[in-house]
Amino acid sequence: VYKRQFLPSGKAAVSVDLGIDKVKVFAVDEAKGTVTEAKSDDITTPPGAGPRHIAIAPDGKFAYVCGELDSTVNVIEMGDKGGKVVQSLSTLKEPVKGNSTAECILSPNGKFVYVSNRGHNSIAAFKVGEDRKLTAVGHITGDIKIPRNFNIDPSGKWMLIASQGGGKVGVWERDLASGGAKETGNTAKISSCVCIKFVAVEK
């Protein structure tokens, strides 16, 4: 079981389960302080996808899940209970031996979805349409080695990519219109970096 997320309503939490190709759903009762498995609401991803990370749209109506094992990004239309996969796209232009996806995030303005490719050493970029389905717009590349994790700062301008195999976190400047990004050359040496989080700091 990998990344867990709460739905905006706070009444349910979801967790991706690579081993059984499902997004597990759990009912949350804050008053009672309980979390209950809701098997009937589980969402099934394509066989062999190996769902790893999930990004949920702010309104909770759609979610985006990367398939670690088949190098895909899957669009899930969420319902009152559970949901269904309505689109599945490759994160690669053509197959790359040994590739696997890792992180899946939604840009702060909700207009782009990004998925990291380990093997291809890139970040796949997808534009979110009005129907919330995705269109591939290219790959963010550069000095990247095994991008297990990456993140976008709250302003949406900067993308930080952790190269687990390169021992550094690099900074890319995003193009807010196209969804692409260019490498700035600014880096921080960090051995085997695997996660990036932004933390609010009081001034």
N, C-alpha and C positions, 0 to 999 in steps of 0.2 A: 504494500500500500504506500503510495507516495503523497502528493500534495493534497491538503484538505482546504475547503473553502466553505464559508457560510453564505447562504442566499441573502439578498438584501432584506427580506422580510424577517430574518432571524429565526424563522420557524423550521429551517432545515439546514443541514450541512451535507456537503458532498465530498467524497473521497475517491480518487481514481485508484483502480486495482488492476495493475498490469497483468497479474497471473490469470485472471478470469475474464479479461476484456470487458470490464464494466466500470461505470461510474456509480459507486454505491451512494445511496441516499439514507440519511438519518434524520428522524424527526427530533426537533429540539423543543423542550418545554421549559422555558426559563423559570416559570412560577414553581414548578416542581423540582427544577434543577436536574432534569433527566435528558438523556440522549438515547433514542430507541431506533434500532435498525428497521428500515422500511423496505424489505426485500422486494415487495411488489412494485416499488417505484424505481428500482434500479434501472439504469440506462445502459443498454448494450452497445458497445462499439464494434466496428468491423472485426471479424475473426483474425487473430494474429496481430492486431494493431499494437497491443501492449500500451494502453493509455498511461502516461506518466505525469503530466502536469495539466492543470485546468485553469483557465482564465474566464471569469464570469462577468458579463456586461453589467454596468451599474444598475440597470433596471431589472436584472435577473431574468430577462426573457430569452437570452441566448448565452451559450457558453462555448468556449473553444478549447479543444483537448488535443495535445500532440500524441501521436502514436510512436512510442520509442522504437518498437521493433520493425515497423513497416515504413518509417519515415513519412508520416502523414500529419496533416492537421485536419481535425474533424469539427464540423459546426453542429452544435446541438441546440435544437429548439426546445426550450424548457416549458413545461406545462405546470398546472397546479400541483400535479404529482408526477415526478419523474420528467421524462422528455424523450426525444428521439434524434438520431443523427440524420441531418438533412443534406450534408455535403461532406465529401472527403477528398482532399487534394494532397498530392505529393509535395514534399518540401524540397524536392530536387528536380532539376530539368531532366536528368537521366539518372539511372541507378548508380550508386557509388558503393563499392564493396566495403563492408564494415561500418557503414554510416548508421547512426542512431540519433534520435532527437533527444533533447533534454528539457529545456525550459520553454514555456509558452506564455506570452504576456500580451496584454492589450495596451495600446498607447493611452496616455492620460485622457486624450480627447475622444477615444473610442473609435477612431477612424482606421487604425491599422492593427494587425495582429502579427506578432513575430515569434519565430520558432528557431531554436539553435540546432545546428547540425554538427554532430561530432563525427569526424571522418571527412566530410566535405569541408569542415572548418569554416562555417559561414553562419549567418543569421538569415533565414528565409523571411521575406516580407510579403504581407498580403493586405490588400485594401478591403475594407469592410463596406459592402454595398448598402443601399437603402433597405434591401430585403434581408440584410445582415449576413448574407453569404459572402464568400471571399473570392478575390481575384489576385493571382500571383503577380507581384510587381518587381521581383528580382531578389538578389542576394546582397547582403552587406558582407564585404570581405576585407582582408588586410592581414596584419600580423596576428592571426588567431590560431591557437592550437588547443583543440578539445574544448570548445566553449560550452562547458556544462551549465553555466548560469550567466545571466546578464540581466540588466534592468534599465529602466528609463527614469530620469529624475522627474519630480512632480511638474516642472515647467514644460516637459516634453522635448526640450532642446538637446539634451545630452543622453547618449546611450553608453553605459559602462558594460564592457564585456570581460568576463573572467576567463582567462585562458588557463585551464587547469594544467595542461601540458606545457604551457609556456611560462608559467610562474609569474604572471603579471595581470593586472587589470588595466585595460586600455580605454581611452575615451574617444567616442565617435560623435560628431555633430550631426544631428538629424535634419533632414529637409522635411519640414512639416507638411509641405504640399504633396511631394512624391512618395514619402515614406522611407526613402533611402537615407543613407548616412555616410559621411566621409571621415576617415581616420584623422585625428588631430595630432597624433604623435605623443600626446601626454599619457604617461603610464605610471603605475605604482607597482613595484616588485612585491609580489606576495606568493609564497610557495604553495602550490597545489590549491589555488583558490577555487572554491566551489559554490559560493553564494554571495549575492550582493543585495543589501537592503538599505533603504534611505531612512534616516531617523530624524525626526523634527528636533531642533535644538532651540531652546528658549534663549532669547537675547536679553 
